[in-house]
Amino acid sequence: MTYMAHVDQYGWFGIMGQGAKETILTPALCRAARGLLDWTQADLAAKAAVSRSTIRDYEGQYHEIHRATEAQLRLAFEDGGVRFVEIEGAGIGLCLPPARSI
């Protein structure tokens, strides 16, 4: 089966088709990002427009999430100020930008 190449909204180059690209957001990163922002699962659900049970089940590793749901969660975290960074030799990490002084 032939797949088409594409660049997604995050600038990642990949091949279109299910299973073509690994997810960036893991259950542990989801919990950590919520912790950085001091958000509850309900807060994230409201900001990402997904159900709280989806977040609960994903973070509890009861099931995977669809790529579209992952994108919604990541955008909510990014809108909240979390940055996903690739750390050489370690994988994906999280950070908050430095606080601005007024």
C-alpha positions as CSV (number, residue, x, y, z in Angstrom):
1,M,0.0,0.0,0.0
2,T,1.3,3.4,-0.9
3,Y,1.2,6.3,1.5
4,M,1.5,10.0,0.9
5,A,4.2,12.2,2.6
6,H,3.0,15.2,4.7
7,V,4.0,17.7,7.2
8,D,1.6,18.0,10.2
9,Q,0.7,21.1,12.2
10,Y,3.7,20.6,14.4
11,G,6.2,20.6,11.5
12,W,6.8,16.8,11.8
13,F,7.4,15.1,8.4
14,G,5.7,11.8,8.1
15,I,3.8,9.3,6.0
16,M,0.0,9.5,5.9
17,G,-1.8,6.4,7.1
18,Q,-2.7,4.8,10.4
19,G,0.3,3.7,12.4
20,A,2.7,5.8,10.3
21,K,3.9,7.9,13.2
22,E,4.4,7.4,16.9
23,T,2.5,9.6,19.3
24,I,4.4,12.2,21.3
25,L,2.1,12.6,24.2
26,T,2.3,9.6,26.6
27,P,0.1,9.0,29.6
28,A,3.0,10.1,31.9
29,L,3.6,13.3,29.8
30,C,-0.1,14.1,30.0
31,R,-0.1,13.8,33.8
32,A,3.2,15.8,34.0
33,A,1.9,18.6,31.7
34,R,-1.3,18.8,33.8
35,G,0.9,19.1,36.9
36,L,3.0,21.9,35.5
37,L,-0.2,23.9,34.8
38,D,-1.9,22.7,38.0
39,W,-4.9,21.5,36.0
40,T,-7.3,18.8,37.0
41,Q,-8.5,16.2,34.5
42,A,-11.7,18.2,34.3
43,D,-9.8,21.4,33.5
44,L,-7.9,19.6,30.6
45,A,-11.1,18.1,29.3
46,A,-12.8,21.5,29.2
47,K,-9.8,23.2,27.5
48,A,-9.3,20.4,25.0
49,A,-13.0,19.7,24.3
50,V,-12.7,16.0,25.1
51,S,-14.4,14.0,27.8
52,R,-12.9,13.6,31.3
53,S,-13.3,9.9,31.0
54,T,-11.1,9.9,27.9
55,I,-8.3,11.6,29.9
56,R,-8.8,9.4,32.9
57,D,-8.7,6.2,30.9
58,Y,-5.7,7.4,28.8
59,E,-3.7,8.5,31.9
60,G,-4.6,5.3,33.6
61,Q,-3.3,3.4,30.5
62,Y,-6.6,1.7,30.0
63,H,-6.6,2.6,26.3
64,E,-4.8,4.6,23.6
65,I,-6.1,7.8,22.2
66,H,-6.7,8.8,18.6
67,R,-4.2,11.1,16.9
68,A,-6.9,13.8,16.7
69,T,-7.5,13.6,20.4
70,E,-3.7,13.7,21.1
71,A,-3.5,16.9,18.9
72,Q,-6.4,18.5,20.9
73,L,-4.7,17.7,24.2
74,R,-1.3,19.0,23.0
75,L,-2.8,22.2,21.7
76,A,-4.6,22.8,25.0
77,F,-1.3,22.3,26.8
78,E,0.6,24.5,24.4
79,D,-2.1,27.2,24.8
80,G,-1.6,26.9,28.5
81,G,2.2,27.5,28.1
82,V,3.7,24.0,28.1
83,R,6.4,23.3,25.5
84,F,7.2,19.8,24.3
85,V,10.9,19.5,23.7
86,E,13.0,16.7,22.3
87,I,15.9,15.9,24.6
88,E,18.8,14.2,22.8
89,G,19.2,10.7,24.1
90,A,16.2,11.0,26.5
91,G,13.1,11.5,24.3
92,I,10.4,14.1,24.8
93,G,10.3,16.4,27.8
94,L,8.2,19.3,29.0
95,C,9.0,22.8,30.0
96,L,7.4,26.1,30.7
97,P,8.8,29.3,29.3
98,P,10.5,31.6,31.8
99,A,8.1,33.9,33.6
100,R,8.0,37.4,32.1
101,S,8.8,40.3,34.4
102,I,6.6,43.3,34.1
